[in-house]
Amino acid sequence: MRRVLAGVAFAVIAVFAIGAIWLHDLITGLEVEQVTEDVHVLFGAGGNVAVLATGAGAVIVDTLTFRVQGVRVRERAEELGRGPVQAVLNTHYHQDHTHGNPGFAAGTRIVAAARTLDYLRHFDAAYWHDGAEEMLPNQLVSDVFELSIGSKTVRSHYLGRGHTGGDLVVLFVEDRVLHTGDLLFNARYPRIDFEAGGSIPAWIATLDRVLELEFEHVIPGHGPVAGREAIESFQLFLEEVWQVGQAAAAQGLSLDEMLADASLGSDVGYAPGGLPPFVVLERDDVLRQAWDEATGSVVAVEVPVTETP
């Protein structure tokens, strides 16, 4: 019996050890893809990170989900950017794009839409303390904001709400690379953050304005690097989802009735969104949100507004 118990205990310890190693590798591991000579993407557990080499150091868009990831991003960015980090831009407030901020040096310029700072303070206040509050956005954008660093121009645009009410897109002008944040889930099922100002029809309209910008390469918030066609394809998906939700609302269908009858043709090849295996978003999750908004079941949260300096 003692041998059996000892064997069980060893097996349990081994499972926990393997799980801990897997989780450590998941959190700290980064894959790198080169987009242009001076632009790289870091893929990890969270939103895609862009690194721009400017000739005077690195500019980073988004910082992943954990402080330790922010440290790793900073280290890789200084290698790829061939110098110290000059600025960080957060495309929106969700933790898989911002919680790496405290891994950077105090005093780093951190750019975000004005509403993103509001949402961080309102929805995510528990994280931003014990020194982390120093790494909240300190340069707020309400329309267009441009940075000239080294030989590069970084232009940030707030073009309207969609995934949240504070989505920023970042254009690396000379490289013709656009980081969309979560305004683009490339072949991934998205979430609409109604609580923080998200909206499906508003998202569709905002993507029209995104497509007016001059760019060639697209770094999505989630999914592989692509071209302009990825935004157009994702917009068609949102339009189809919204049409299904509107039709269900007009016919007085219940959520279950809509889900039983709904069919889509624009999501062929889509993979689960979220942060698998911890948070998984499927087709029905998006359709459910379309039904919620179309039937008026969405309840927005009143968030205090920060005036942009």
C-alpha positions, -999 to +999 in steps of 0.1 A: +000+000+000+028+024+009+044+017-025+011+024-042+006+057-023+042+067-030+036+060-067+004+081-067+021+109-049+050+109-074+026+109-103+007+139-089+040+158-083+051+149-119+018+162-133+021+194-114+057+198-124+049+193-161+020+217-158+042+243-142+068+240-169+041+242-196+026+273-180+060+290-176+068+283-213+034+296-224+038+328-204+074+336-212+077+322-247+078+346-276+078+339-313+092+365-337+082+373-372+098+399-394+073+421-414+097+447-429+133+454-424+125+475-393+092+460-381+088+427-362+059+410-345+062+392-312+036+364-306+029+353-271+001+346-246-019+377-253-023+403-281+002+406-309+031+430-301+047+452-328+083+464-325+096+492-347+133+500-351+136+537-355+174+543-356+171+558-321+157+528-303+124+508-303+088+517-304+064+490-291+027+485-296+010+465-268+027+446-240+010+412-235-007+399-203+018+397-175+045+419-160+071+392-167+060+392-203+066+429-204+101+424-192+107+398-220+091+421-246+113+449-235+144+428-238+135+415-272+125+449-284+158+464-274+175+437-295+152+440-325+149+478-322+187+482-318+184+505-289+163+515-258+125+516-258+115+551-268+077+547-265+049+522-258+015+524-274-015+505-260-043+498-285-069+494-258-074+486-221-077+448-221-051+431-199-037+409-227-025+442-243-016+463-212-006+442-182+030+440-195+034+478-191+050+475-156+078+455-172+091+488-187+112+516-172+094+542-151+091+574-172+085+556-205+062+574-228+029+554-230+004+564-256-033+554-256-067+567-265-082+589-237-110+564-231-085+536-226-071+553-196-107+558-183-114+521-187-081+510-171-089+531-140-126+520-139-125+483-148-090+473-140-080+494-110-070+464-089-040+458-111-027+494-112-012+498-077+021+492-059+040+511-085+022+497-116+001+530-117+033+547-129+029+527-162-006+538-170-009+558-203+006+593-200+000+606-235-037+606-244-051+606-280-086+618-289-081+620-327-046+618-343-012+618-326+022+617-343+056+607-330+088+614-349+116+592-335+148+586-353+140+581-390+105+569-383+070+584-380+045+567-358+009+579-363-018+569-338-055+572-348-086+570-328-112+564-354-142+554-333-155+526-311-158+489-320-142+462-299-142+488-271-149+525-269-111+533-269-096+514-298-064+529-312-048+519-345-010+526-350+005+533-384+043+529-390+042+554-418+075+547-437+071+510-434+034+510-444+025+487-415-007+492-395-013+476-360-050+474-356-052+461-320-084+442-316-102+461-342-090+431-363-092+395-352-077+378-382-096+346-387-104+344-350-138+348-333-139+382-315-156+395-284-174+428-283-169+446-250-203+462-246-196+472-210-167+495-222-184+510-253-181+482-278-207+479-306-210+457-337-225+483-361-201+510-348-172+485-353-182+480-389-183+518-395-149+523-378-133+497-401-145+518-430-123+546-416-094+523-410-095+512-446-090+548-457-055+549-442-024+542-463-008+509-454+002+476-469+008+452-440-016+446-411-007+433-376-040+422-360-046+421-323-049+383-327-041+360-356-015+361-383+000+391-400-018+399-432-027+426-458-057+450-462-079+421-474-079+407-439-097+438-426-122+436-455-129+399-448-134+405-411-157+434-418-178+411-439-180+387-411-192+414-387-218+425-412-231+390-416-233+385-378-251+418-373-276+409-401-284+376-383-288+395-350-311+422-365-332+396-383-337+376-351-347+408-333-372+418-360-388+384-360-389+382-322-368+351-320-353+340-287-316+335-284-319+297-286-342+300-317-317+322-334-287+300-326-306+269-338-314+286-372-283+308-378-259+300-405-228+320-416-207+318-447-180+343-439-162+325-411-147+296-430-114+287-415-120+307-383-103+295-351-114+300-315-107+335-301-099+345-266-068+330-249-072+293-253-073+271-233-083+296-205-108+317-224-123+304-256-146+323-280-166+304-306-191+313-333-221+310-310-205+335-285-203+361-313-239+354-324-251+357-288-236+391-286-252+402-318-286+391-305-279+409-272-272+442-290-299+439-316-326+431-290-314+459-267-302+435-240-269+453-237-263+475-206-234+500-209-215+511-179-211+548-172-174+555-170-160+589-158-144+608-187-108+621-186-102+653-205-075+650-231-047+675-225 
